[in-house]
Amino acid sequence: MLEIKYHEGQEARSIQYKSPTDFVAVQQLEVPDLEDYYRIDEVLLDGQPQRQFAGVTVGELFNAYNH
């Protein structure tokens, strides 16, 4: 399970996906779940913080998983 904690404006939010692959697939849709510029607070994969992700936006997270 991939959990992304992020900010939409001043509001803190969280969204979950079954896997990083599902996140990438949804972000490639004409209307993605998340805007590329949303700031990420934390990324958890199977409950574990993904400290190797050094980016700060949803777009950077997409690029990290879209390889």
N, C-alpha and C positions, 0 to 999 in steps of 0.2 A: 504494500500500500504506500503510495506517494502522497504526502501531505505537504501543501504549500501554505505557509502563513505569510500574508502580504497586507499592504495598505492600499486601499482605494480612496484616494483623497486623504482625509484625516481618520477614516474608519478602518480599524483592524479587522481583517477577515481571514478565513481559512477555507481551503477546498481540497478535496481528496480525489485521487485517481487510483485505479487498480494497479497501475504500473507506470514507469516513466514513458513507455511506449504509448500507452493510452493518452497521457498528457500531450505528447508530441502530435498524435493523430488529431486530437480535438483542437489544438492550436493551429492546425493547418486548414481547418474549416473556414468557409467564407466569413462566418461570424464565430470567432473563437470565444472560449469561456473568459479568458483574461486578456487585458490589453498589454502589449509589450512593455509599456512604460511603468506598469505597476511596480512599486518597490517591494522586494521580498525581505521579510524579517527572518524566516527560517524555512529550511527544507528538511523534511524527515522522510526516510525510506525505511519501511518496516519498523517505525518507531525510533530509528537511530538518526541523529543529526548528521547531515551531509556536509561536513566541515571542509571537504575538498572543493565545494562549489564556492568560488570567490566572487561571483557576480552579485549584482544588487537589483536586477530587474527581471521580469518574467521573460523578456526577449533573450537575455543572457542565459537564463536557465534552459529555454528552448534550444538555443545553440549548443549548450553543453550536452544535452541528451540527444540531439538530432545529428548523429554521426554515422 
